[in-house]
Amino acid sequence: MRHKPKIYLWYEENNFVEEIYIPIEEDVFREEEVVVDSNNEIELFIRSLVKQGVAGNLQDGSFESKLRGVLRGSEIRKETKLKICKVLEKLRNEN
């Protein structure tokens, strides 16, 4: 194993830093088993914004119009913009 995770413990009184290696077992985690559902992450993020009332609300359209304005003026990938629009459509249909 090439990577050895560690943390640093700082002792303020003498300004000393101690390296502490974190014991790990090999082959416990395999990247090929990780599946990231970016649609779900985007949906959860937008839902949390709506729930918090950030930038308006869904009912009067202010949230959606502000979000679309941000999307127009940004360098977000087209694929991500489409995912966000699908989530907005889904949320609109739920209400």
Residue, then its C-alpha position, 0 to 999 in steps of 0.5 A: m500500500r502506497h498511501k498511509p493516512k495520518i493526522y497531525l496532533w499539535y501541542e500548543e504549549n511547546n509548538f510541537v507537531e506529532e504525526i499519527y498514522i491511522p491504522i487501516e486494513e488493505d482491500v477493505f474498500r474497492e472503488e469499483e463498488v462505489v456508485v455515485d448517483s449525481n441526479n439524487e445528489i442534485e435533487l437532495f441539494i435543490r430540495s434542501l434549498v427549497k426547504q430552507g426558503v433560499a432565494g424564494n419559493l417554488q409556489d410563486g416561481s421565484f426560486e426557479s426563476k432565480l436558479r435559471g438565471v444563475l444557470r444562464g450566467s454560469e459555466i456549469r456543464k450542459e449535462t448538469k443544467l439538464k439534470i437541474c431542470k429535470v429536478l425542478e420539473k419533478l418538484r413543480n409536479e409534486n406541488 
